[in-house]
Amino acid sequence: MNVIQYPQKNEWSKFIKRPAIKKEKLTEIIAGIFSQVEKNGDQALINFNKKFDGAETKNIKVSEEEITYAEEQIRNDLKSAIQEAKENITKFHASQIPGVEKIETTEGVFCWRENRPIDKVGIYIPGGTAPLFSTVLMLAIPAQLAGCKEIILCTPPDTQGNIHPAILFTAKLCGVTEIFKVGGAQAVAAMALGTESIPNVYKIFGPGNQYVVAAKEFAQNYNVAIDMPAGPSEVLVIADEQAIPEFCAADLLSQAEHGSDSQVVFLSTDEKIFNETIRETENQLAALPRNELAKEALKNSHFILLNTIDDTLAFSNLYAPEHLILAIKDSENFIAKIQNAGSVFLGNFSCESAGDYASGTNHTLPTNGFAKNYSGVSLDSFVKKITFQNLSEEGLRNLGKTIETMAEAEGLFAHRNAVSIRLKIENEKF
């Protein structure tokens, strides 16, 4: 870990850089995968399963029998936990369903907006070192609430050609319509292009490694939308004198264990808390089953001592973290100063894991500084917003002169005539 004390503001820019991802030939590799999937469809996916995951898969579609069997393999306590998380996530996302409000902008001119679901969506669920069944909840629940007709799920199989039972159980619970055994960039290509088995979709969601992220970006060349260019996980923790070092260290490591390319940042205004958190991070790291991954992540992570809470918030806004934890006194008083963050956790007991699993907010969030211009996944991510307007005869008379004047000034006389001809015919009635 990199320990820095009281850096000058003009030095901050070098501490907000994420671990560099090697992109040599990445686009070429992704283009090759898309080409293979486009040419050979399901057979390409079967070949890629063997090449990348060591999996023999004769059929890439998960059968009903496999889903039923998976449900029998899940412990009852895990089923209950998933169900409780589902209820909380549903409750939070259902609150985002808007009402329709008609606005009379000018007398006789009514405007409003309505949601329509994206008919076909694809969700990608990583299944390598950590089968993220929690991400199924985060993506399938809002998709179902939005009214998406087809929810297609792709996730990599294990070496036996099977999907983790918790992913299958959760997918069924949340209304996923079809599940396929395919991972990586090839899964994204399949959902973008369509194959004999996998329908092409209109928008692709979900986290993944650098190949998945690059594939999602490449998919946009095929008129497929994506949720966001989300990459490796990250967290930034701000702590003052009342923070609890054990808690701070645990939160930092909860993101570091995601993978070697993850990054964590710890900012503190208190030297005692700062040093104790560093020691506690080292102590807890030794006991983690995934400590090798976390160790690698910590090499690219920063522990920075700053003068004031305002300084820490300014640094955080510059960094734009995926997760931001405020382990500070009266944390809610500082909400207005937070400009760039994916999801924020307030106080000593708001652990980042709560948002990852069961508090109700979504954990699919912008990383790599994209919190400056992207939001996390929400119900809005699964809908299109269509505007409507209805002008009465009186409304057009009231607004017509304004439209005619503006259209003429732009030299668009057909636009002007669309108003003028209506007003002329209307006037001829009288």
Secondary structure as GFF3:
##gff-version 3
##sequence-region A 1 430
A	DSSP	beta_strand	2	5	.	.	.	ID=ss1
A	DSSP	three_ten_helix	9	15	.	.	.	ID=ss2
A	DSSP	alpha_helix	26	53	.	.	.	ID=ss3
A	DSSP	alpha_helix	64	73	.	.	.	ID=ss4
A	DSSP	alpha_helix	76	94	.	.	.	ID=ss5
A	DSSP	beta_strand	103	106	.	.	.	ID=ss6
A	DSSP	beta_strand	109	117	.	.	.	ID=ss7
A	DSSP	beta_strand	120	124	.	.	.	ID=ss8
A	DSSP	alpha_helix	133	146	.	.	.	ID=ss9
A	DSSP	beta_strand	150	155	.	.	.	ID=ss10
A	DSSP	alpha_helix	165	173	.	.	.	ID=ss11
A	DSSP	beta_strand	178	181	.	.	.	ID=ss12
A	DSSP	alpha_helix	184	193	.	.	.	ID=ss13
A	DSSP	beta_strand	203	205	.	.	.	ID=ss14
A	DSSP	alpha_helix	210	219	.	.	.	ID=ss15
A	DSSP	three_ten_helix	220	222	.	.	.	ID=ss16
A	DSSP	beta_strand	225	226	.	.	.	ID=ss17
A	DSSP	beta_strand	234	239	.	.	.	ID=ss18
A	DSSP	alpha_helix	245	256	.	.	.	ID=ss19
A	DSSP	beta_strand	263	268	.	.	.	ID=ss20
A	DSSP	alpha_helix	271	286	.	.	.	ID=ss21
A	DSSP	alpha_helix	291	299	.	.	.	ID=ss22
A	DSSP	beta_strand	302	305	.	.	.	ID=ss23
A	DSSP	alpha_helix	309	319	.	.	.	ID=ss24
A	DSSP	beta_strand	323	327	.	.	.	ID=ss25
A	DSSP	three_ten_helix	331	337	.	.	.	ID=ss26
A	DSSP	beta_strand	343	346	.	.	.	ID=ss27
A	DSSP	alpha_helix	352	357	.	.	.	ID=ss28
A	DSSP	three_ten_helix	370	372	.	.	.	ID=ss29
A	DSSP	three_ten_helix	379	382	.	.	.	ID=ss30
A	DSSP	beta_strand	383	391	.	.	.	ID=ss31
A	DSSP	alpha_helix	393	409	.	.	.	ID=ss32
A	DSSP	alpha_helix	413	428	.	.	.	ID=ss33
###
